[in-house]
Amino acid sequence: MSLAVAVSATDHVQGDADAKVTLVEYGDYQCPYCGAAYHVVKAVQKHLGRKLRFVFRNFPLNQAHPMAELAAESAEAAAAQGKFWEIHDALYEHQDQLGQPLIEALVERLHLDAKTFEADLESRKFQSRVKHDFMGGVRSGVNGTPGFFINGERYDGSWEEEPLTAALLKAAAA
């Protein structure tokens, strides 16, 4: 399957727009597989450097992961204050502590405006953004996390470091 929603300026992106290869991940902050894939993606980013553009989209699996929606909306609230990647990384690095106390600690640690952040979460300001990501994933055939796409095509191979790196390098050379 192909990516139903093209990468755009509204996405959370690391890397150059003209990179040779784009890796899109649909992820869930509470998913243990996404937690493992987080470290793999970091290693792949380091290995490929400027050849890789990485895009993260929210895909909270609420039935299986009750804290996933809160984490996704928190990441979007932090993004509104210019700190998406900082909270994204911290949520995965402290995934075993995922919950309200961790999020409150991250708001403080990242020097976010706590009142604005809290108001954004209370009003569910970013619920529609998270749902937009989720529905784009559904339309793209994502049915579990992590869901990866390489240059717009679904990647169903192993997301361990070596096979993922090989697939990205092959796509970059194409």
Accessible surface in RSA format (square Angstrom, percent):
REM  Atomic radii and reference values for relative SASA: ProtOr
REM  Chains: A
REM  Algorithm: Lee & Richards
REM  Probe-radius: 1.40
REM  Slices: 20
REM RES _ NUM      All-atoms   Total-Side   Main-Chain    Non-polar    All polar
REM                ABS   REL    ABS   REL    ABS   REL    ABS   REL    ABS   REL
RES MET A   1   136.56  70.7  89.38  59.1  47.18 112.3  83.51  71.0  53.05  70.3
RES SER A   2    58.53  49.5  50.22  67.0   8.31  19.2  30.73  65.4  27.80  39.0
RES LEU A   3    28.09  15.6   8.92   6.4  19.17  48.2   8.92   6.3  19.17  51.6
RES ALA A   4    53.91  49.6  14.66  22.6  39.25  89.3  24.90  35.1  29.01  76.9
RES VAL A   5    34.16  22.5  31.27  28.3   2.89   7.0  34.16  29.7   0.00   0.0
RES ALA A   6    79.44  73.0  63.95  98.7  15.49  35.2  69.53  97.9   9.91  26.3
RES VAL A   7    36.12  23.8  11.14  10.1  24.97  60.2  11.14   9.7  24.97  67.7
RES SER A   8    55.43  46.8  41.60  55.5  13.83  31.8  45.36  96.6  10.07  14.1
RES ALA A   9   111.18 102.2  67.05 103.5  44.12 100.4  80.44 113.3  30.74  81.4
RES THR A  10    97.38  69.3  85.97  87.2  11.41  27.2  77.10 103.6  20.28  30.7
RES ASP A  11    19.34  13.5   6.35   6.3  12.99  30.7   0.27   0.6  19.07  19.0
RES HIS A  12    19.83  10.8  16.69  11.6   3.15   8.0  10.40  10.7   9.44  11.0
RES VAL A  13    50.28  33.1  26.47  24.0  23.81  57.4  26.47  23.0  23.81  64.6
RES GLN A  14    47.29  26.4  41.82  30.6   5.47  13.0  21.77  46.3  25.52  19.4
RES GLY A  15    49.46  61.0   0.00   N/A  49.46  61.0  22.34  61.3  27.12  60.7
RES ASP A  16    47.70  33.4  42.43  42.2   5.27  12.5  13.00  30.6  34.70  34.6
RES ALA A  17    85.97  79.0  61.24  94.5  24.73  56.3  61.62  86.8  24.35  64.5
RES ASP A  18   125.50  87.9  96.79  96.3  28.71  67.9  48.40 113.9  77.10  76.9
RES ALA A  19    18.76  17.2   0.06   0.1  18.70  42.5   3.61   5.1  15.15  40.1
RES LYS A  20   140.90  68.7 117.89  72.3  23.01  54.8  71.08  64.0  69.82  74.4
RES VAL A  21     0.48   0.3   0.00   0.0   0.48   1.2   0.48   0.4   0.00   0.0
RES THR A  22    14.25  10.1  14.13  14.3   0.12   0.3   7.19   9.7   7.06  10.7
RES LEU A  23     0.00   0.0   0.00   0.0   0.00   0.0   0.00   0.0   0.00   0.0
RES VAL A  24     0.55   0.4   0.55   0.5   0.00   0.0   0.55   0.5   0.00   0.0
RES GLU A  25     4.13   2.4   4.13   3.1   0.00   0.0   0.00   0.0   4.13   3.4
RES TYR A  26     0.58   0.3   0.58   0.3   0.00   0.0   0.00   0.0   0.58   0.7
RES GLY A  27     1.08   1.3   0.00   N/A   1.08   1.3   0.00   0.0   1.08   2.4
RES ASP A  28     1.10   0.8   0.00   0.0   1.10   2.6   1.10   2.6   0.00   0.0
RES TYR A  29     1.66   0.8   1.19   0.7   0.47   1.2   1.19   0.9   0.47   0.6
RES GLN A  30    46.82  26.2  39.54  28.9   7.28  17.3   8.85  18.8  37.97  28.8
RES CYS A  31     3.03   2.3   3.03   3.4   0.00   0.0   0.00   0.0   3.03   3.3
RES PRO A  32    84.89  61.9  75.67  69.0   9.22  33.5  78.13  64.5   6.76  42.0
RES TYR A  33   140.30  65.5 139.85  79.6   0.45   1.2  91.87  69.0  48.44  59.7
RES CYS A  34     0.14   0.1   0.00   0.0   0.14   0.3   0.00   0.0   0.14   0.1
RES GLY A  35     7.56   9.3   0.00   N/A   7.56   9.3   6.70  18.4   0.86   1.9
RES ALA A  36    51.05  46.9  38.70  59.7  12.35  28.1  46.83  65.9   4.22  11.2
RES ALA A  37     0.17   0.2   0.17   0.3   0.00   0.0   0.17   0.2   0.00   0.0
RES TYR A  38    11.62   5.4   8.83   5.0   2.78   7.2   9.80   7.4   1.81   2.2
RES HIS A  39   107.24  58.6 100.62  69.9   6.62  16.9  65.21  67.2  42.02  48.9
RES VAL A  40    24.87  16.4  22.97  20.8   1.89   4.6  24.77  21.5   0.09   0.3
RES VAL A  41     5.18   3.4   5.18   4.7   0.00   0.0   5.18   4.5   0.00   0.0
RES LYS A  42    68.89  33.6  63.35  38.9   5.53  13.2  49.43  44.5  19.46  20.7
RES ALA A  43    30.45  28.0  21.02  32.4   9.42  21.4  27.74  39.1   2.70   7.2
RES VAL A  44     0.00   0.0   0.00   0.0   0.00   0.0   0.00   0.0   0.00   0.0
RES GLN A  45    36.10  20.2  30.83  22.5   5.27  12.6  18.54  39.5  17.56  13.3
RES LYS A  46   182.93  89.2 154.42  94.7  28.51  67.9 107.95  97.2  74.98  79.9
RES HIS A  47   116.86  63.9  82.56  57.4  34.30  87.8  57.79  59.6  59.07  68.7
RES LEU A  48     7.79   4.3   0.00   0.0   7.79  19.6   1.76   1.2   6.03  16.2
RES GLY A  49    40.16  49.5   0.00   N/A  40.16  49.5  32.92  90.4   7.24  16.2
RES ARG A  50   192.50  80.8 176.38  89.9  16.11  38.4  84.59 115.6 107.91  65.4
RES LYS A  51    99.30  48.4  97.10  59.6   2.20   5.2  56.72  51.1  42.58  45.4
RES LEU A  52     6.76   3.8   1.39   1.0   5.36  13.5   1.39   1.0   5.36  14.4
RES ARG A  53    45.47  19.1  45.47  23.2   0.00   0.0   0.31   0.4  45.16  27.4
RES PHE A  54     5.50   2.7   5.34   3.3   0.15   0.4   5.34   3.2   0.15   0.4
RES VAL A  55     0.00   0.0   0.00   0.0   0.00   0.0   0.00   0.0   0.00   0.0
RES PHE A  56     0.03   0.0   0.03   0.0   0.00   0.0   0.03   0.0   0.00   0.0
RES ARG A  57     5.49   2.3   5.49   2.8   0.00   0.0   2.25   3.1   3.25   2.0
RES ASN A  58     0.63   0.4   0.22   0.2   0.40   1.0   0.40   1.0   0.22   0.2
RES PHE A  59     3.70   1.9   3.70   2.3   0.00   0.0   3.70   2.2   0.00   0.0
RES PRO A  60     6.44   4.7   3.76   3.4   2.68   9.7   3.83   3.2   2.61  16.2
RES LEU A  61    48.19  26.8  44.60  31.9   3.58   9.0  48.19  33.8   0.00   0.0
RES ASN A  62    70.96  48.9  59.86  57.8  11.10  26.7  24.78  59.6  46.19  44.6
RES GLN A  63   183.92 102.8 148.52 108.5  35.40  84.3  73.42 156.3 110.51  83.8
RES ALA A  64    69.72  64.1  39.70  61.3  30.01  68.3  49.81  70.1  19.91  52.7
RES HIS A  65    27.24  14.9  27.24  18.9   0.00   0.0  16.11  16.6  11.14  13.0
RES PRO A  66   103.23  75.2  77.39  70.5  25.84  93.9  81.65  67.4  21.58 134.1
RES MET A  67    49.93  25.9  49.70  32.9   0.24   0.6  20.48  17.4  29.45  39.0
RES ALA A  68     0.36   0.3   0.05   0.1   0.31   0.7   0.05   0.1   0.31   0.8
RES GLU A  69    33.49  19.2  33.49  25.3   0.00   0.0  22.57  43.7  10.92   8.9
RES LEU A  70    45.09  25.1  39.22  28.1   5.87  14.8  43.37  30.5   1.73   4.6
RES ALA A  71     0.31   0.3   0.31   0.5   0.00   0.0   0.31   0.4   0.00   0.0
RES ALA A  72     1.64   1.5   1.64   2.5   0.00   0.0   1.64   2.3   0.00   0.0
RES GLU A  73     5.03   2.9   5.03   3.8   0.00   0.0   2.38   4.6   2.65   2.2
RES SER A  74     0.00   0.0   0.00   0.0   0.00   0.0   0.00   0.0   0.00   0.0
RES ALA A  75     0.00   0.0   0.00   0.0   0.00   0.0   0.00   0.0   0.00   0.0
RES GLU A  76     5.32   3.1   4.10   3.1   1.22   2.9   0.00   0.0   5.32   4.3
RES ALA A  77     0.00   0.0   0.00   0.0   0.00   0.0   0.00   0.0   0.00   0.0
RES ALA A  78     0.00   0.0   0.00   0.0   0.00   0.0   0.00   0.0   0.00   0.0
RES ALA A  79    26.44  24.3  10.15  15.7  16.28  37.0  11.04  15.6  15.39  40.8
RES ALA A  80    64.81  59.6  20.10  31.0  44.72 101.7  33.36  47.0  31.45  83.3
RES GLN A  81    51.97  29.1  23.94  17.5  28.03  66.7  28.88  61.5  23.09  17.5
RES GLY A  82    61.23  75.5   0.00   N/A  61.23  75.5  36.60 100.4  24.63  55.2
RES LYS A  83    63.85  31.1  63.85  39.2   0.00   0.0  27.07  24.4  36.77  39.2
RES PHE A  84    10.98   5.5   7.52   4.7   3.46   9.0   7.52   4.6   3.46   9.9
RES TRP A  85    45.39  18.2  44.41  21.5   0.98   2.3  39.88  21.3   5.51   8.9
RES GLU A  86    78.46  45.0  68.61  51.9   9.85  23.5  36.92  71.4  41.54  33.9
RES ILE A  87     0.00   0.0   0.00   0.0   0.00   0.0   0.00   0.0   0.00   0.0
RES HIS A  88     5.55   3.0   5.55   3.9   0.00   0.0   0.67   0.7   4.88   5.7
RES ASP A  89    29.00  20.3  29.00  28.9   0.00   0.0   7.53  17.7  21.47  21.4
RES ALA A  90     1.11   1.0   0.68   1.1   0.43   1.0   0.91   1.3   0.20   0.5
RES LEU A  91     0.00   0.0   0.00   0.0   0.00   0.0   0.00   0.0   0.00   0.0
RES TYR A  92     8.81   4.1   1.82   1.0   6.99  18.2   1.82   1.4   6.99   8.6
RES GLU A  93    93.70  53.8  65.41  49.5  28.28  67.3  22.26  43.1  71.43  58.3
RES HIS A  94    52.65  28.8  52.51  36.5   0.14   0.4  40.87  42.1  11.78  13.7
RES GLN A  95    36.96  20.7  28.59  20.9   8.37  19.9  12.76  27.2  24.21  18.4
RES ASP A  96   131.62  92.2  85.09  84.7  46.52 110.0  52.65 123.9  78.97  78.8
RES GLN A  97   104.25  58.3  86.53  63.2  17.72  42.2  39.92  85.0  64.33  48.8
RES LEU A  98    23.64  13.2   3.21   2.3  20.43  51.4   3.21   2.3  20.43  55.0
RES GLY A  99     8.19  10.1   0.00   N/A   8.19  10.1   8.19  22.5   0.00   0.0
RES GLN A 100    78.32  43.8  76.25  55.7   2.07   4.9  41.68  88.7  36.63  27.8
RES PRO A 101   104.52  76.2  95.55  87.1   8.97  32.6  98.96  81.7   5.57  34.6
RES LEU A 102    14.62   8.1   8.75   6.3   5.87  14.8  13.53   9.5   1.08   2.9
RES ILE A 103     1.22   0.7   1.22   0.9   0.00   0.0   1.22   0.9   0.00   0.0
RES GLU A 104   102.82  59.0  94.46  71.5   8.36  19.9  37.84  73.2  64.99  53.1
RES ALA A 105    55.57  51.1  44.68  68.9  10.90  24.8  52.99  74.6   2.58   6.8
RES LEU A 106     2.31   1.3   2.31   1.7   0.00   0.0   2.31   1.6   0.00   0.0
RES VAL A 107    10.83   7.1  10.83   9.8   0.00   0.0  10.83   9.4   0.00   0.0
RES GLU A 108   138.91  79.7 128.08  96.9  10.83  25.8  47.99  92.8  90.92  74.2
RES ARG A 109   129.16  54.2 109.19  55.7  19.96  47.5  66.62  91.0  62.54  37.9
RES LEU A 110    17.55   9.8  15.98  11.4   1.57   4.0  17.55  12.3   0.00   0.0
RES HIS A 111   160.89  87.9 130.43  90.7  30.46  77.9  93.48  96.3  67.41  78.4
RES LEU A 112    14.96   8.3   1.46   1.0  13.50  33.9   2.03   1.4  12.94  34.8
RES ASP A 113    78.28  54.8  65.58  65.3  12.70  30.0  31.15  73.3  47.13  47.0
RES ALA A 114    57.03  52.4  50.97  78.7   6.06  13.8  51.38  72.3   5.65  15.0
RES LYS A 115   177.85  86.8 168.81 103.6   9.04  21.5 116.16 104.6  61.70  65.7
RES THR A 116    59.82  42.5  54.79  55.5   5.04  12.0  38.87  52.2  20.95  31.7
RES PHE A 117     6.69   3.3   6.69   4.1   0.00   0.0   6.69   4.1   0.00   0.0
RES GLU A 118   108.36  62.2 106.73  80.7   1.63   3.9  31.06  60.1  77.30  63.1
RES ALA A 119    57.59  52.9  48.13  74.3   9.46  21.5  55.29  77.9   2.30   6.1
RES ASP A 120    11.11   7.8  10.14  10.1   0.97   2.3   0.09   0.2  11.02  11.0
RES LEU A 121    25.09  14.0  18.27  13.1   6.82  17.2  18.78  13.2   6.31  17.0
RES GLU A 122   140.17  80.5 109.86  83.1  30.31  72.2  49.30  95.3  90.87  74.2
RES SER A 123    80.40  67.9  46.73  62.4  33.67  77.6  52.74 112.3  27.66  38.8
RES ARG A 124   103.63  43.5  95.33  48.6   8.30  19.8  44.15  60.3  59.48  36.0
RES LYS A 125   121.60  59.3  97.00  59.5  24.60  58.6  61.77  55.6  59.83  63.7
RES PHE A 126    29.62  14.8  29.01  18.0   0.61   1.6  29.16  17.7   0.46   1.3
RES GLN A 127    77.58  43.4  77.51  56.6   0.07   0.2  12.54  26.7  65.04  49.3
RES SER A 128    83.98  71.0  74.09  98.9   9.89  22.8  52.14 111.0  31.84  44.6
RES ARG A 129    53.44  22.4  48.48  24.7   4.96  11.8  32.38  44.3  21.06  12.8
RES VAL A 130     1.68   1.1   1.68   1.5   0.00   0.0   1.68   1.5   0.00   0.0
RES LYS A 131   128.03  62.5 124.15  76.2   3.88   9.2  71.42  64.3  56.62  60.3
RES HIS A 132   103.40  56.5  95.53  66.4   7.87  20.1  73.09  75.3  30.31  35.3
RES ASP A 133     7.28   5.1   4.66   4.6   2.63   6.2   2.61   6.1   4.68   4.7
RES PHE A 134    55.88  28.0  55.88  34.6   0.00   0.0  55.88  33.9   0.00   0.0
RES MET A 135    75.33  39.0  75.33  49.9   0.00   0.0  65.32  55.5  10.02  13.3
RES GLY A 136     1.23   1.5   0.00   N/A   1.23   1.5   1.23   3.4   0.00   0.0
RES GLY A 137     0.00   0.0   0.00   N/A   0.00   0.0   0.00   0.0   0.00   0.0
RES VAL A 138    67.08  44.1  55.94  50.6  11.14  26.8  56.12  48.8  10.96  29.7
RES ARG A 139   130.71  54.9 109.90  56.0  20.81  49.6  64.41  88.0  66.30  40.2
RES SER A 140     0.00   0.0   0.00   0.0   0.00   0.0   0.00   0.0   0.00   0.0
RES GLY A 141    16.92  20.9   0.00   N/A  16.92  20.9  13.73  37.7   3.19   7.1
RES VAL A 142    10.27   6.8   1.56   1.4   8.71  21.0   3.24   2.8   7.03  19.1
RES ASN A 143   129.31  89.2  94.26  91.1  35.04  84.4  37.19  89.5  92.12  89.0
RES GLY A 144    27.96  34.5   0.00   N/A  27.96  34.5  24.15  66.3   3.81   8.5
RES THR A 145    16.36  11.6   0.53   0.5  15.83  37.7   0.51   0.7  15.85  24.0
RES PRO A 146    18.18  13.3   2.46   2.2  15.73  57.2   2.46   2.0  15.73  97.7
RES GLY A 147    10.93  13.5   0.00   N/A  10.93  13.5  10.93  30.0   0.00   0.0
RES PHE A 148     5.49   2.7   2.71   1.7   2.77   7.2   2.71   1.6   2.77   7.9
RES PHE A 149     0.62   0.3   0.62   0.4   0.00   0.0   0.62   0.4   0.00   0.0
RES ILE A 150    17.09   9.7  13.56  10.1   3.53   8.5  13.56   9.8   3.53   9.6
RES ASN A 151    70.65  48.7  44.53  43.0  26.12  62.9  30.35  73.0  40.31  39.0
RES GLY A 152    22.19  27.4   0.00   N/A  22.19  27.4  17.31  47.5   4.89  10.9
RES GLU A 153    98.40  56.5  97.78  74.0   0.62   1.5  51.48  99.6  46.92  38.3
RES ARG A 154    77.61  32.6  55.02  28.0  22.59  53.8   7.76  10.6  69.85  42.3
RES TYR A 155    36.15  16.9  24.68  14.0  11.47  29.8  25.20  18.9  10.95  13.5
RES ASP A 156   113.50  79.5  75.54  75.2  37.96  89.8  41.06  96.6  72.44  72.2
RES GLY A 157    38.05  46.9   0.00   N/A  38.05  46.9  27.40  75.2  10.65  23.8
RES SER A 158    52.68  44.5  33.38  44.6  19.29  44.4  39.95  85.1  12.72  17.8
RES TRP A 159    65.39  26.2  63.39  30.7   2.00   4.7  42.81  22.8  22.58  36.6
RES GLU A 160   116.89  67.1 116.39  88.1   0.50   1.2  33.69  65.2  83.20  67.9
RES GLU A 161    77.51  44.5  73.83  55.9   3.67   8.7  18.76  36.3  58.74  48.0
RES GLU A 162   148.78  85.4 139.75 105.7   9.04  21.5  55.27 106.9  93.52  76.4
RES PRO A 163    53.84  39.2  43.25  39.4  10.59  38.5  50.91  42.0   2.93  18.2
RES LEU A 164     0.00   0.0   0.00   0.0   0.00   0.0   0.00   0.0   0.00   0.0
RES THR A 165    12.10   8.6  12.10  12.3   0.00   0.0  11.35  15.2   0.75   1.1
RES ALA A 166    59.77  55.0  49.87  77.0   9.90  22.5  55.18  77.7   4.60  12.2
RES ALA A 167    26.31  24.2  16.24  25.1  10.06  22.9  22.33  31.4   3.98  10.5
RES LEU A 168     0.00   0.0   0.00   0.0   0.00   0.0   0.00   0.0   0.00   0.0
RES LEU A 169    62.56  34.8  58.54  41.9   4.02  10.1  58.86  41.3   3.70   9.9
RES LYS A 170   163.87  79.9 154.21  94.6   9.66  23.0 104.19  93.8  59.68  63.6
RES ALA A 171    22.83  21.0  12.04  18.6  10.79  24.5  18.77  26.4   4.06  10.8
RES ALA A 172    12.45  11.4   4.75   7.3   7.70  17.5   4.94   7.0   7.51  19.9
RES ALA A 173    92.07  84.7  51.04  78.8  41.03  93.3  62.13  87.5  29.93  79.3
RES ALA A 174   120.36 110.7  49.58  76.5  70.77 161.0  89.06 125.4  31.30  82.9
END  Absolute sums over single chains surface
CHAIN  1 A     8666.2       6790.0       1876.2       4884.6       3781.6
END  Absolute sums over all chains
TOTAL          8666.2       6790.0       1876.2       4884.6       3781.6
